[in-house]
């Protein structure tokens, strides 16, 4: 009943998106360097249940429209790092058996989830045909997000979150996949995407000497 009412009003409660961040020091790290702490965000349990409902709506639309590109294996049902590696290995073997070499370019986007432009994400969702209601709810979810840092018994004043989506969350990975779903493609170049890591592969004809062709792998 509560979630239905929230969805009818395209609303995500503000106190459900205000995180209390507890910094946890990484093992064997210098405690004077901020980058050595892993932020753990604490949120309302009700917000997690509501996000699960919204995730189901997003997944239903993605499946019905076949939206997520097949090159994406990160945070996709029945896909994983293993399935992506199998795909890449198959492409390399195929090129090898046709006397072709495979060149690869690896790209890792630093703090990829933190850099998502909210208006750009909503615009892409509109182009992908998501309902106006769901887009408004996601806008409410992303808008006016805040966090407070807790160290021992001290709690900081609220700070706004102006971009990005939470990486360790129910909605974050799906929204990230939608954001990069229109990644440019090129003829004879194969993409292999695993969340924020992307590989580009291209095969090209090479000339191998008879001696090399007789080498076993």
matplotlib code that plots the C-alpha trace (Angstrom):
import matplotlib.pyplot as plt

x = [0.0, 2.8, 4.9, 1.8, 1.0, 4.6, 4.6, 1.3, 2.8, 6.2, 7.9, 11.0, 11.1, 14.0, 14.8, 15.2, 18.0, 20.0, 22.9, 25.0, 28.5, 30.9, 34.5, 36.3, 40.1, 41.4, 43.8, 47.4, 46.7, 47.8, 45.0, 46.0, 45.1, 41.3, 41.6, 42.5, 39.0, 36.2, 32.8, 30.0, 26.6, 23.8, 20.2, 16.7, 15.5, 12.3, 14.2, 15.9, 12.5, 11.1, 14.2, 13.6, 10.1, 11.6, 14.3, 11.7, 10.0, 13.2, 14.1, 10.6, 11.0, 14.6, 13.6, 10.5, 12.4, 15.7, 17.5, 20.8, 23.3, 24.7, 28.3, 27.4, 27.9, 28.2, 25.2, 23.2, 21.1, 22.9, 26.0, 29.2, 33.0, 33.2, 30.8, 32.5, 35.9, 34.5, 33.2, 36.5, 38.4, 36.2, 36.7, 40.5, 40.5, 38.4, 40.8, 43.8, 42.4, 41.9, 45.5, 44.3, 45.8, 43.5, 44.4, 42.7, 42.3, 41.3, 39.5, 38.8, 36.7, 37.8, 35.0, 32.6, 29.4, 30.2, 30.4, 27.0, 25.2, 21.7, 20.0, 21.8, 20.6, 17.0, 17.2, 18.6, 15.7, 13.2, 14.8, 14.7, 10.9, 10.6, 7.3, 7.0, 6.0, 9.1, 11.4, 9.8, 10.4, 14.0, 14.4, 13.0, 15.4, 18.4, 17.4, 18.3, 20.4, 22.6, 25.1, 26.5, 29.7, 29.8, 33.1, 32.8, 30.0, 30.4, 28.0, 28.8, 26.3, 24.6, 26.3, 24.6, 25.3, 25.1, 26.1, 26.5, 24.5, 25.4, 27.5, 26.7, 22.9, 20.0, 19.3, 22.9, 24.2, 21.1, 21.1, 24.8, 24.2, 21.4, 23.7, 26.5, 24.2, 24.7, 28.5, 29.8, 30.4, 32.5, 32.6, 34.9, 35.5, 34.1, 33.1, 33.3, 31.9, 31.9, 30.3, 32.9, 35.6, 35.5, 37.6, 37.7, 38.9, 39.7, 41.1, 43.3, 45.0, 48.6, 51.1, 52.5, 55.6, 55.1, 57.2, 55.0, 51.8, 53.2, 53.6, 51.2, 49.5]
y = [0.0, 2.5, 1.7, 2.0, 5.4, 6.5, 5.3, 7.0, 10.3, 9.7, 10.2, 8.9, 10.1, 12.4, 10.7, 7.4, 8.9, 10.5, 8.2, 8.0, 7.2, 5.2, 5.3, 1.9, 1.9, -0.5, -3.2, -2.2, 1.4, 4.8, 6.2, 9.8, 9.5, 9.8, 7.7, 4.7, 4.6, 2.6, 4.5, 2.3, 4.0, 3.2, 3.8, 3.0, -0.6, 0.7, 2.4, -0.9, -2.5, 0.3, 0.2, -3.5, -2.7, 0.0, -2.4, -4.9, -2.2, -1.3, -4.9, -5.6, -2.8, -3.7, -7.3, -6.5, -4.0, -6.0, -2.8, -3.9, -4.5, -8.0, -6.8, -5.8, -8.7, -6.7, -6.8, -8.7, -11.8, -15.0, -13.1, -12.6, -12.0, -15.7, -15.5, -12.4, -14.1, -17.1, -14.8, -13.0, -16.3, -17.6, -14.5, -14.8, -18.5, -17.8, -15.2, -17.4, -20.3, -17.8, -16.6, -13.3, -11.5, -9.9, -6.5, -5.3, -2.0, -2.0, 1.0, 1.3, 4.3, 5.7, 6.4, 5.6, 5.4, 8.7, 10.6, 9.8, 13.0, 12.8, 14.9, 12.8, 9.6, 10.7, 11.9, 8.5, 6.8, 8.9, 7.8, 4.2, 4.4, 4.2, 5.4, 9.0, 7.8, 5.7, 8.5, 10.9, 8.4, 8.0, 11.8, 12.0, 9.3, 11.1, 14.6, 16.2, 13.2, 13.9, 12.1, 12.6, 11.2, 9.4, 8.9, 7.3, 9.4, 12.5, 13.1, 15.7, 18.2, 17.0, 17.4, 17.3, 14.6, 16.3, 13.5, 9.8, 6.7, 4.4, 1.5, -0.9, -0.6, -2.2, 0.6, 1.8, -0.9, -1.0, 2.8, 2.7, 0.1, 2.2, 5.3, 3.6, 1.5, 3.8, 3.4, 3.9, 0.9, 0.4, -2.1, -5.1, -4.0, -6.1, -4.6, -6.5, -4.6, -5.6, -2.7, 0.2, -1.9, -2.0, -3.8, -3.2, -6.0, -6.1, -8.9, -8.4, -10.7, -11.6, -13.8, -16.6, -18.6, -22.4, -22.9, -20.7, -22.4, -25.8, -24.5, -26.0, -23.9]
z = [0.0, 1.0, -2.1, -4.4, -3.0, -3.5, -7.1, -7.8, -6.6, -8.4, -5.1, -3.2, 0.4, 1.3, 4.6, 2.6, 0.5, 3.2, 3.9, 7.0, 5.8, 8.1, 6.8, 7.2, 7.0, 4.4, 5.8, 6.4, 5.2, 6.4, 8.6, 7.8, 4.1, 3.2, 0.1, 2.3, 3.8, 2.3, 2.7, 4.0, 3.5, 5.9, 4.6, 5.7, 5.3, 3.8, 1.1, 0.1, -0.2, -2.3, -4.6, -5.1, -6.4, -8.7, -9.9, -11.0, -13.0, -14.7, -15.4, -16.9, -19.4, -20.3, -20.9, -22.9, -25.1, -25.2, -24.2, -22.6, -25.3, -25.5, -25.0, -21.4, -19.0, -15.8, -13.5, -16.1, -15.3, -16.3, -17.2, -15.3, -15.6, -16.5, -19.4, -20.7, -20.6, -22.5, -25.2, -25.5, -25.6, -28.3, -30.4, -30.0, -30.9, -34.0, -35.2, -34.5, -36.6, -39.4, -39.2, -37.6, -34.6, -32.1, -30.7, -27.5, -25.8, -22.1, -20.5, -16.8, -15.9, -12.6, -10.1, -13.0, -10.8, -9.1, -12.4, -13.9, -15.0, -13.6, -16.4, -19.0, -17.4, -17.4, -21.0, -22.0, -20.2, -22.1, -25.4, -24.3, -23.8, -20.0, -18.7, -17.6, -14.1, -13.7, -15.0, -12.5, -9.6, -10.6, -10.8, -7.3, -6.2, -7.6, -6.7, -3.3, -2.2, 0.9, 3.1, 6.6, 7.8, 11.2, 13.0, 16.4, 18.2, 15.9, 13.0, 10.3, 8.8, 5.7, 2.3, -1.1, -3.7, -7.0, -9.4, -9.6, -8.5, -5.5, -6.7, -3.9, -4.1, -5.9, -8.4, -9.0, -11.3, -13.4, -13.8, -14.7, -17.4, -18.9, -18.9, -20.8, -23.0, -26.0, -26.0, -29.6, -31.7, -34.8, -37.7, -37.1, -33.5, -30.7, -27.3, -24.1, -21.1, -17.5, -15.5, -15.6, -17.4, -21.2, -23.8, -27.5, -29.7, -33.4, -35.5, -38.5, -41.0, -40.4, -42.2, -40.2, -41.2, -41.5, -38.4, -36.2, -37.6, -36.3, -32.8, -30.3, -27.6]

ax = plt.figure().add_subplot(projection="3d")
ax.plot(x, y, z, "-o")
ax.set_aspect("equal")
plt.show()
